Amino acid sequence: MIIEKGVEMIGLCENLKKVLPIIETVFGKYAMEPVFVATKWGRDPLRIAHESGHALDIKRHPHNHTKVNADLSDALGLNYTVRTFKDHLHIEYTPLSVFPMSHRIKGAVNVLMHRLRKGC
């Protein structure tokens, strides 16, 4: 795991801390190391999630980023959202029980569509 200069890993919720080894394992599958570029002070429009400690950003690698994104989504499960931005992946702890039903349905549909595309 590489932490970019100026990024602090303090302030992350326990649920994100628990999945750091999973993130490392998925990146390791592709012989890459995750480079954490933001935690509490995110680089993207999802600032509230960062400030509350429920999101982190990882530098997007030019190779295999689509596969890494899909594998991260599968490995982390339904309570986590993985979004791709131009230069980074945004991983957010989004427990299904605390978000409005529309968000839960959208998240479940996205997971099902992803699995259907994979042929699972």
Secondary structure by P-SEA (a helix, b strand, c coil): cccccccccccccaaaaaaaaaaaaaaaaacbbbbbcccccccccaaaaaaacccccccccccaaaaaaaaaaaaacccbbbbbcccbbbbbbcccccccaaaaaaaaaaaaaaaaaacc
